[in-house]
Amino acid sequence: MRTIVLATAVAMAATSAFAETVTKTQTPVMGPIISGEVSLDFAETANDKIGGTMNLDLGVDMGGLATVDLDFEATDGNAITLDTWAVGTTVAGVGVAVGDDLGVMPGAEGEQTLAAPAMAEAVQVTVGDAVVAVGLTDWTADITDISNIQGAYTLNIASLDVTAAADYNLDSENTVLGAGVSGLDLGLASLGGALTYDVDAETFGYEGVATNGGLTAYLNGDDTDMLQNIGGEYEVNVNGATFTAGANYNIDTEDFAPTASIGFAF
């Protein structure tokens, strides 16, 4: 396995060098694009009160044969930190990237019942509709120490995007299977969702999502309780300000958790 990772690192270095040569001779490098959003977020606190926070999100993106994606965030009174990052390149239809947000398991909206295998920093390789991500346990200490491997393949069937995925953990030797679908247009709403199955635990979780304009609604559950959460949010843009209001209702605990935010993008 160490040989595989070392070979991947060598391939990345060779690809990056090739991309640099091609960029200098054929493709101009796109300058960095900086974007961001300031938002006031409100949610229920532990005392059944409503509390607010001020959040700042900054994105730095650079495209071309070489790509850079840096996402920073900060809250009121705290220093700005690098939240997620990815750097990579694409040559001859093969994309190679390194970053800490490169997992390929399908997700949904609420995600309270879906299995979510953790993946920290990873090396991701994309060829067409197939993508493989190799997770690194601690890349600052040993880039050959692999934690898990994820793979996914997406098919476009009519107007539907159907994704099959799997995660294999090398330490626990457990496998999590996943599937996702989106783009089912019923006129009044577009439907989608995700399903995961944990092989060792022999449990599955699901979530269905419906969208219509700025409205998104979901429901989810698992094999022991088919209906656990119902929730959603509505988003509207008014003169450059984005207003979002939503809530999640846990049917078992009868807990109602509302949220709201006002965001200003730049």
N, C-alpha and C positions, 0 to 999 in steps of 0.2 A: 504494500500500500504506500509506503514511503517512496518507492520508486515511481509510482503513478503521480504523486504530488510533485516530486522533483521534476518529472518529465513535463508536467503541466506548467511549472514555473519557467522551465527552459523555453517551452513553446510560447509562453506569454512574452518573455524577453525578446525572442526572435520576431514575434509578430509586432511588438511595439517598435522594434528597430526598423522593420520593413515599413510600418505605418508612418514613421517619422520621415523615412526617405521619400515615400510617395507623397506625403504632405508637402515637403519642401519643393518637390518638382511639379506636382500636379494640382493639389487642392489647397486653397488658402485656408488658414486656421480661423475659425469663428471666434470672436472675442467673447469674454465671459458675459453672461446675462445675469443680472442681479434682480431678484424679485422678493417680495415679502408680504407679510400681513400682520397687522396689529389687531388683536381681538380682546374683547371683554367677555369672559366666559362665566356663566352662573350655573351652579349645581347644588343639589341638596347636601347638607353637611350631616355630621353624626348626630346633631341635636335637632334634626328635622327642621332646620333653618335653611335659608338660601344664602350661600356664600359666593363671592366673586373673585376672579383672578384676572390680571392683565397679562396677556401672552404676546410674545414677539416671535415670529417665524421668518427666517431669512433663507433664501435659496440662491446658490451660485452654480450656474450651469454653463458648460462650454461644450460645443459640438464640433463635428468634423470627423475625421477618421479616428481621432482620439477624443474621448468624452470624459467629462468630469461632472459629478453631481454631488454637491455639498449642501446639507440642510442643517441650519443652526436654529436654536431656540433659546428663549430666555423668558423668565417670569419676573414680575415686579420685585425689585430688591435683590435679585440674583444675577450672577454673571452669565453672559452668553456662552453656550456650550455647543459643540458639534454633536448633533443628534444622530444623523445617519450620513454615510458617505459611500461613494462608489467611483472608481476610475477604471477605464477600459478602452478597448479599441475594437474596430471591426474591419476585417480584410477578407476579400473574396467570399463574402457571405457568412463568415465565421466570426462571432463576437466573443470576446474574452473580457471579463471584468472581475475586479476584486473590490469587496466592500462589506459592510455590516448589515445590509438590508436586502439580501439577494435570495431569500428563501422562495421556493416556487410552489408551495402547497396552496391550493385554492382557499380563498377566504370569502366572507360575506359582509354583513352589516353589523349585527349585534355580536355574533361569534361567542356567545356564552356556552354553547354546547359542542362546538367543533373542536376536535383534537388539533393542537397547535404545536408540533415539534419545534423545539428551540433551535435556532441556527444563528451563531454569532458571526464573526467574519468568515467569508467564504470566497472561493473561486468559482465563478459561474461561466459556463461555456454554452453559447446559443448557436444552433444551426437550423435555420428555417423555423419551423414550428416546434422544434424540440429544444429543451433546455435542461442542463444538468448543473447542480450546485454542490460543491464539495465543502462541507463545513469544517472549520479549523478550531480545535479546542482552545488554544491560546496562541495566536499567530505571532505575538511579540516574543514568545519563549521558544516555540518550535513549530515551524511551518509544515512539518511533515506529520504532526499529530492530528489525525482526522477524527472528528466527533461523529459526523453523520453525512449521509449522501442523499440528496433529493433529486428527483427527475420528474419532468412533466412534458406532456405532448398535447397540443391543442389542434382540434379539427374544426373546420368551418363547414357546417352542414346546413344548407339553405341559409337562413338568417341567424342560425345559432352558432355560438362558440362553445364547444364542448372540450373540457380539459380533463385528462386523466393524470394522476400524480401519485408519487409514493415517497416515503421517507424511511431510510434504514439507519438505525442507530448502532454504531459499531461497539459501543460499550455494553448496552443492554441487549443487543441483538434483536431488538423489537422493530417491527415494521408497522407503519401507519399508511393506509391507503386513502386517497382522496379523489374526489370528482367535483367538477364545477360546470355550471351551464349558465349562459346569459344570452339575452337577445331574443327571447320568445315574445313576440309582439302580438298582444291580444286586442289591439286597438285602444281600449281604455287604459291599459297599463302594459308595461314590459315586465316579464317575469324572469327570474333567475334563481340561483341558489347554490348550495354546496353540501357535500356529504363526506364524512370521514369515518374510517373504521380502524380501530386499534386492534391489531392481531392478538397481542398478548392479553390484553384486558377483555377481548371479545365484546367490545362495545362500539356502537356507532352513534354519531351525532349528525343532525341535519339542520339546515336553515333555509327557508324560502324567503325571497325578497321580491317585492313589487315596487315599481317606480312609475310615476306619472308626473312629468314636469319637475317641479321642485319638491314633490312629495315622495318620500321613500318609507316603505313599511316592511316589517319582517316578523316572522314567527319561527321559533325553533324548539328543539327537544332532542331526546335521545331514545335508545331502545327501552329504557326503564320508565321513562316519562315522556310521552310523545308530544306534549305541549307544555313547555316550561315558561317561555318568555314571548311577549308580544310588545312590539315597540316600533318606533319610527321617528322621523323628523321632517320638518318642512322648511325649505330655504327659499328666500326671496331677496332679490337685489333691488335696492332703491337708491338711485343717484350715487352709485359707487360704494354704498354700504351694503353688506350682506347680513341679513337677519336670519337666524336659525333657531328654531324651537323644536324640542323633541322630548321623548320620554320612553322609559322601559318599564313594563309591568311584569313582575315575576308572579306567575299564577300560583305557585306553591306557597310562597311566603307572603303573598298579597302585598308586596312592596312596590310602590309607585315611585319612580325616580325621574323627575323632570330635569331637563337641561335647556339652556338658552345661551345665545351668544350674539354679539355684534362685531363684525369684522370689517376692516378697511384694508384692501389690497393695494400694493404699489409695485 
